[in-house]
Amino acid sequence: MSVLLFVSQVSPVGRHASSAILHRHLASLEQAGFQIAVAIPEDVAAAAELPSTWRCARLPLRRFYYPPYRAGSAWARTARWMLFDRVLRRALGGRPPAAVIGLLQGDYLVNYAGWISARRRRPLFYFYHDRSELLYHARDSAAAGLVRAQNLRLLRQPLTRRVWTVCPQLVYPERDVAGKFLTVYPLPEAIPGALPRWRPEFAAAPVLAYAGSIYNEVLDPLRAVAAGLRAAHGQLRFYSHMREQAEKLAAEFPGTVSYAGERSETAELCQELRGIAAGFLVAYPDDVSAMPWSVDCFPSKFTQLAQTGLPGLVFAPRATSIGWWCEQAGWSLYRPDSSARSVAELLAQVREQASWEQAAQESARAAGGDFDPAAIESLVLADLRAHLSPAAPAP
């Protein structure tokens, strides 16, 4: 059984964003016959409930005898990686990995993944979910430039075979690396069961659901939707780990906005929404400069909630990755802004049976198309196997 080594500062187990997506990918690869090993910080490992079948190298980020670490010093980096390597060898039990998989994010263990690949001469793959230059350094061009230079250096390593990225907007345009990218939309969990059908209460008092993080930057578009729902005698229900933000909005819109807590299982949430909601909501600020990473950060909540078969209302500028996708797909419940007019238009469509059914069909097609879990898993597995073949050429 070939070993796949995953290296990251982000936990590959969890309910949110990248952690949930990474867990699904690694679990799928394990089901395909690979042994999964992970190298993650020891504090991350302590908080994660890793599958018992996975090997885990718990990397100690700090020890009193560690030499100082300086990201710009090749000597300091190598010294740290050599110390980590002792932990890794013990965890692997003498079994070398067939490939190294990293997460192209940050500036620490992403480099360790590249070092392991080069030292052991193993092919290197990356998942790429967020552009760190925008996510962490949108207003610091110097820091953003350093991250970009680091990523290009890693991408240009001869053994870097593939970067699985969640949207085309994340592809680096440089000719010598662009061919290493493959778009793999955020992997959702498949949701069995019957798709929802139109119900009269959708016209009288529609309930919309919002699941996931409630960043400060999205409060204004959420307020716009809440105001529209208040006028339509509807409700906006939040399912999120960010309770304070949800309750803040609930206080502003009593009787319209409510906080329903966070569900421990994705399937539980999706089945609940099928029973109570007329649709789900994705909203971004009208000005991309307020949330720069929205340009190329594809919302995993969208690929997941499309599995419910419910209509999805999307308010996002055309310059965002989700806005681009909606325009390409001809998404009927998409508007490039969250003005009162745009909100009223989409709520009217949700409250009318024919347009609701059209939108529900669009969600079902997306769930069986770009966001089909089985197809996404097969795409990654086939790509991985192709590049593990001894005869496989570099991209």
C-alpha positions as CSV (number, residue, x, y, z in Angstrom):
1,M,0.0,0.0,0.0
2,S,1.5,3.3,-1.1
3,V,1.9,6.1,1.4
4,L,0.7,9.6,0.7
5,L,2.2,12.2,3.0
6,F,0.1,15.3,3.7
7,V,2.0,18.3,5.2
8,S,0.3,21.4,6.4
9,Q,-0.2,23.9,9.2
10,V,-4.0,23.5,8.6
11,S,-5.7,20.6,10.2
12,P,-7.0,18.0,7.7
13,V,-9.9,17.3,10.0
14,G,-12.7,19.7,10.8
15,R,-16.0,21.1,9.9
16,H,-14.9,24.4,8.4
17,A,-13.5,25.5,5.1
18,S,-10.2,24.0,4.0
19,S,-10.1,21.5,6.9
20,A,-13.4,19.9,5.8
21,I,-12.3,19.8,2.2
22,L,-8.9,18.3,2.9
23,H,-10.4,15.6,5.1
24,R,-12.8,14.6,2.3
25,H,-10.0,14.4,-0.2
26,L,-7.7,12.4,2.0
27,A,-10.5,10.1,3.1
28,S,-11.3,9.5,-0.5
29,L,-7.7,8.7,-1.4
30,E,-7.6,6.3,1.6
31,Q,-10.7,4.5,0.2
32,A,-8.9,4.2,-3.1
33,G,-6.2,2.1,-1.4
34,F,-3.5,4.6,-0.2
35,Q,-2.1,4.8,3.3
36,I,-2.5,8.3,4.6
37,A,0.2,10.0,6.7
38,V,0.0,13.6,7.9
39,A,2.7,15.9,9.2
40,I,1.1,18.7,11.1
41,P,2.0,20.9,14.2
42,E,1.6,19.1,17.5
43,D,-0.9,21.6,18.8
44,V,-3.1,21.1,15.7
45,A,-2.8,17.3,16.0
46,A,-3.9,17.5,19.7
47,A,-7.1,19.4,18.7
48,A,-7.9,17.2,15.7
49,E,-9.7,13.9,15.8
50,L,-7.6,12.1,13.2
51,P,-8.8,8.8,11.8
52,S,-7.2,5.9,13.7
53,T,-6.0,4.5,10.4
54,W,-3.9,7.6,9.6
55,R,-0.2,7.9,10.6
56,C,0.6,11.2,12.2
57,A,3.9,13.1,12.6
58,R,3.2,15.6,15.3
59,L,5.7,18.4,14.5
60,P,6.9,20.3,17.6
61,L,7.1,23.9,16.4
62,R,9.1,25.1,19.5
63,R,11.8,23.4,21.6
64,F,14.3,25.1,23.8
65,Y,17.2,23.6,21.8
66,Y,15.9,24.7,18.4
67,P,18.2,27.2,16.6
68,P,16.4,30.5,15.7
69,Y,14.2,30.2,12.6
70,R,14.4,32.9,9.9
71,A,12.3,32.4,6.8
72,G,14.9,34.2,4.7
73,S,17.8,32.0,5.8
74,A,18.3,28.8,3.9
75,W,20.5,27.5,6.7
76,A,17.9,28.2,9.4
77,R,15.2,26.6,7.3
78,T,17.2,23.5,6.6
79,A,18.2,23.1,10.3
80,R,14.5,23.2,11.3
81,W,13.4,20.8,8.6
82,M,16.2,18.3,9.7
83,L,14.8,18.4,13.2
84,F,11.2,17.8,11.9
85,D,12.5,15.0,9.7
86,R,13.5,13.0,12.8
87,V,9.9,13.1,14.0
88,L,8.6,12.3,10.5
89,R,10.8,9.2,10.0
90,R,9.6,7.7,13.3
91,A,5.9,8.3,12.3
92,L,6.4,6.7,8.9
93,G,8.0,3.7,10.4
94,G,10.6,3.4,7.7
95,R,8.1,3.5,4.9
96,P,9.0,6.3,2.4
97,P,6.0,8.2,0.9
98,A,5.1,7.6,-2.7
99,A,4.2,11.3,-2.9
100,V,4.0,14.5,-0.9
101,I,0.9,16.6,-0.7
102,G,0.9,20.1,0.7
103,L,-1.5,23.1,1.1
104,L,-0.2,26.1,-0.8
105,Q,-0.8,28.5,2.0
106,G,1.3,30.5,4.4
107,D,5.1,30.6,4.5
108,Y,6.2,27.8,6.9
109,L,5.2,24.2,6.4
110,V,4.4,24.8,2.8
111,N,8.2,25.1,2.4
112,Y,8.8,21.9,4.5
113,A,6.6,20.0,2.0
114,G,8.8,21.2,-0.8
115,W,11.9,20.3,1.1
116,I,10.7,16.7,1.8
117,S,9.9,16.2,-1.9
118,A,13.3,17.4,-3.0
119,R,15.2,15.5,-0.3
120,R,13.4,12.2,-0.9
121,R,12.9,12.7,-4.6
122,R,9.2,12.2,-4.5
123,P,6.5,14.0,-6.6
124,L,4.9,17.0,-5.0
125,F,1.2,18.0,-5.2
126,Y,-0.5,21.0,-3.7
127,F,-4.1,21.8,-2.8
128,Y,-4.6,25.5,-3.3
129,H,-7.7,27.1,-1.7
130,D,-6.8,30.7,-0.9
131,R,-4.3,33.2,-2.4
132,S,-2.2,34.1,0.7
133,E,-1.1,37.3,-1.0
134,L,-4.7,38.6,-0.8
135,L,-5.9,36.7,2.3
136,Y,-3.2,37.9,4.6
137,H,-1.3,40.7,2.8
138,A,-3.9,42.6,0.6
139,R,-2.6,45.9,1.9
140,D,1.0,45.1,2.2
141,S,2.5,44.8,-1.3
142,A,6.0,43.9,0.0
143,A,4.8,41.0,2.0
144,A,2.5,39.9,-0.8
145,G,5.4,39.9,-3.2
146,L,7.5,37.7,-0.9
147,V,4.7,35.1,-0.7
148,R,4.2,35.2,-4.4
149,A,8.0,34.7,-5.0
150,Q,8.0,31.8,-2.5
151,N,5.0,30.1,-4.3
152,L,6.6,30.5,-7.7
153,R,9.8,28.9,-6.4
154,L,7.9,26.0,-5.0
155,L,5.8,25.6,-8.2
156,R,9.0,25.7,-10.3
157,Q,10.6,22.8,-8.4
158,P,11.1,20.0,-11.0
159,L,9.2,17.5,-8.8
160,T,6.1,19.7,-8.4
161,R,3.6,17.8,-10.5
162,R,0.2,19.4,-9.9
163,V,-1.7,22.1,-8.1
164,W,-5.3,21.3,-7.5
165,T,-7.0,24.7,-7.2
166,V,-10.6,25.5,-6.3
167,C,-11.2,28.0,-9.2
168,P,-9.5,29.1,-12.4
169,Q,-8.8,32.6,-10.9
170,L,-6.1,31.1,-8.7
171,V,-4.0,29.9,-11.6
172,Y,-0.6,31.7,-11.8
173,P,-0.3,33.1,-15.3
174,E,3.5,32.5,-15.7
175,R,3.9,30.2,-18.7
176,D,6.3,27.8,-17.1
177,V,3.9,27.0,-14.2
178,A,0.4,27.6,-15.5
179,G,0.2,24.1,-16.9
180,K,0.6,22.6,-13.5
181,F,-2.8,23.8,-12.3
182,L,-6.0,21.9,-12.5
183,T,-9.3,23.3,-11.3
184,V,-11.0,21.1,-8.7
185,Y,-14.0,22.9,-7.1
186,P,-14.3,22.6,-3.3
187,L,-15.2,19.0,-2.6
188,P,-18.7,18.7,-0.9
189,E,-20.2,15.8,1.0
190,A,-22.8,13.9,-1.0
191,I,-26.3,14.3,0.5
192,P,-28.6,11.3,-0.2
193,G,-32.4,11.5,-0.2
194,A,-35.2,13.1,-2.2
195,L,-34.7,16.6,-3.5
196,P,-37.1,19.3,-2.1
197,R,-40.2,20.4,-3.8
198,W,-42.1,23.7,-3.9
199,R,-44.3,24.4,-0.9
200,P,-46.9,27.2,-0.6
201,E,-45.2,28.7,2.5
202,F,-42.3,29.7,0.2
203,A,-44.6,32.3,-1.2
204,A,-46.1,33.5,2.0
205,A,-43.1,33.5,4.4
206,P,-39.8,32.3,2.8
207,V,-37.0,31.1,5.0
208,L,-33.4,31.6,3.7
209,A,-30.5,29.9,5.3
210,Y,-26.9,31.1,5.6
211,A,-24.2,28.7,6.7
212,G,-20.6,29.3,7.5
213,S,-18.4,32.2,8.6
214,I,-20.0,35.6,9.1
215,Y,-17.2,38.0,8.5
216,N,-17.5,41.7,9.3
217,E,-17.1,42.4,5.6
218,V,-20.4,40.6,4.7
219,L,-22.6,42.2,7.4
220,D,-23.9,44.9,5.1
221,P,-25.1,42.6,2.3
222,L,-26.6,40.4,5.0
223,R,-28.4,43.4,6.4
224,A,-29.7,44.1,2.9
225,V,-31.1,40.6,2.6
226,A,-32.6,40.7,6.1
227,A,-34.4,44.0,5.3
228,G,-35.8,42.5,2.1
229,L,-37.0,39.4,4.0
230,R,-38.6,41.6,6.7
231,A,-40.7,43.3,4.0
232,A,-41.6,39.9,2.5
233,H,-42.6,38.5,5.9
234,G,-39.7,36.0,5.6
235,Q,-36.8,34.9,7.8
236,L,-33.1,34.6,7.6
237,R,-31.7,31.8,9.7
238,F,-27.9,31.5,10.5
239,Y,-26.0,28.3,11.0
240,S,-22.5,29.3,12.1
241,H,-19.8,28.9,14.6
242,M,-19.7,32.8,14.8
243,R,-22.6,33.2,17.3
244,E,-21.9,36.7,18.3
245,Q,-22.2,38.0,14.7
246,A,-25.4,36.1,14.1
247,E,-26.9,37.4,17.3
248,K,-25.9,40.9,16.5
249,L,-27.9,40.7,13.3
250,A,-30.8,39.0,15.1
251,A,-30.9,42.0,17.5
252,E,-31.1,44.4,14.6
253,F,-33.9,42.5,12.8
254,P,-36.0,40.9,15.6
255,G,-38.5,38.4,14.3
256,T,-36.7,38.2,11.0
257,V,-33.2,37.0,11.7
258,S,-32.5,34.1,14.0
259,Y,-29.4,32.1,15.1
260,A,-29.9,28.3,14.8
261,G,-26.4,27.3,16.2
262,E,-23.9,25.1,14.4
263,R,-24.6,21.5,13.3
264,S,-21.9,19.0,14.0
265,E,-22.6,17.0,10.8
266,T,-22.8,18.5,7.3
267,A,-25.5,15.9,6.3
268,E,-27.6,16.9,9.3
269,L,-27.5,20.5,8.3
270,C,-28.4,19.8,4.6
271,Q,-31.3,17.6,5.5
272,E,-32.6,20.1,7.9
273,L,-32.5,22.8,5.3
274,R,-34.4,20.6,2.9
275,G,-37.2,20.5,5.4
276,I,-37.4,24.2,6.4
277,A,-35.7,26.5,3.8
278,A,-36.9,28.0,0.5
279,G,-33.2,28.6,-0.4
280,F,-29.7,29.3,0.8
281,L,-27.7,32.5,0.6
282,V,-24.1,33.5,-0.4
283,A,-23.3,37.1,0.0
284,Y,-20.2,39.2,-0.5
285,P,-19.6,43.0,-0.2
286,D,-20.5,45.0,-3.3
287,D,-16.9,46.5,-3.5
288,V,-14.2,43.8,-3.8
289,S,-11.7,46.1,-2.1
290,A,-13.6,45.5,1.1
291,M,-12.8,41.7,0.9
292,P,-10.0,41.4,-1.6
293,W,-9.7,37.6,-1.3
294,S,-13.2,37.1,-2.6
295,V,-11.7,37.6,-6.1
296,D,-10.3,34.1,-6.2
297,C,-11.6,32.4,-3.0
298,F,-14.4,30.1,-4.2
299,P,-17.0,29.6,-1.4
300,S,-17.2,26.0,-0.3
301,K,-20.6,26.6,1.3
302,F,-21.9,27.1,-2.3
303,T,-20.7,23.7,-3.6
304,Q,-22.0,22.0,-0.4
305,L,-25.4,23.7,-0.2
306,A,-26.0,23.0,-3.9
307,Q,-26.2,19.4,-2.8
308,T,-29.5,20.1,-1.1
309,G,-31.2,20.9,-4.4
310,L,-32.5,24.2,-2.9
311,P,-32.2,27.4,-4.9
312,G,-29.1,29.4,-4.1
313,L,-29.3,33.2,-3.9
314,V,-25.9,34.8,-4.7
315,F,-25.0,38.5,-4.3
316,A,-21.4,39.1,-5.3
317,P,-19.5,41.4,-7.7
318,R,-18.7,40.0,-11.2
319,A,-15.0,40.3,-10.3
320,T,-15.3,37.5,-7.7
321,S,-14.8,33.9,-8.5
322,I,-18.4,33.0,-7.5
323,G,-19.7,35.9,-9.5
324,W,-17.7,34.7,-12.5
325,W,-19.0,31.2,-12.1
326,C,-22.6,32.3,-11.8
327,E,-22.4,34.4,-15.0
328,Q,-20.8,31.5,-16.8
329,A,-23.5,29.1,-15.6
330,G,-26.4,31.5,-16.3
331,W,-27.4,31.3,-12.6
332,S,-30.9,32.8,-12.4
333,L,-30.6,33.8,-8.7
334,Y,-27.4,35.8,-9.1
335,R,-27.0,39.6,-8.8
336,P,-23.7,41.5,-8.9
337,D,-24.8,43.7,-5.9
338,S,-27.0,43.6,-2.9
339,S,-29.0,46.7,-3.5
340,A,-32.6,46.8,-2.4
341,R,-33.7,46.3,-6.0
342,S,-31.5,43.2,-6.5
343,V,-32.6,41.7,-3.2
344,A,-36.3,42.3,-4.0
345,E,-35.9,40.8,-7.5
346,L,-34.4,37.5,-6.2
347,L,-36.8,37.2,-3.3
348,A,-39.7,37.6,-5.8
349,Q,-38.3,34.7,-7.8
350,V,-38.0,32.6,-4.7
351,R,-41.6,33.3,-3.9
352,E,-42.9,32.3,-7.3
353,Q,-43.3,28.6,-8.1
354,A,-42.0,28.5,-11.7
355,S,-38.9,30.5,-11.0
356,W,-38.3,28.6,-7.7
357,E,-38.4,25.3,-9.6
358,Q,-36.1,26.6,-12.3
359,A,-33.6,27.7,-9.7
360,A,-33.9,24.4,-7.8
361,Q,-33.1,22.5,-11.1
362,E,-30.0,24.7,-11.5
363,S,-28.8,23.6,-8.1
364,A,-29.4,20.0,-8.9
365,R,-27.5,20.3,-12.2
366,A,-24.6,22.0,-10.5
367,A,-24.5,19.3,-7.8
368,G,-24.3,16.7,-10.6
369,G,-21.9,18.7,-12.7
370,D,-19.1,21.0,-11.5
371,F,-19.8,20.1,-7.9
372,D,-20.4,16.4,-8.2
373,P,-18.5,14.8,-5.2
374,A,-17.8,11.5,-7.0
375,A,-16.6,13.3,-10.1
376,I,-14.3,15.6,-8.1
377,E,-12.8,12.6,-6.2
378,S,-12.3,10.6,-9.4
379,L,-10.6,13.6,-11.1
380,V,-8.0,14.0,-8.2
381,L,-7.4,10.2,-8.0
382,A,-6.9,9.8,-11.7
383,D,-4.6,12.8,-11.9
384,L,-2.6,11.6,-8.9
385,R,-2.2,8.1,-10.3
386,A,-1.2,9.5,-13.7
387,H,1.6,11.5,-12.2
388,L,2.8,8.6,-10.0
389,S,3.3,6.5,-13.0
390,P,7.0,6.0,-13.7
391,A,6.4,7.1,-17.3
392,A,4.4,10.2,-16.5
393,P,6.0,13.4,-17.9
394,A,6.1,16.6,-16.0
395,P,3.3,19.0,-16.8
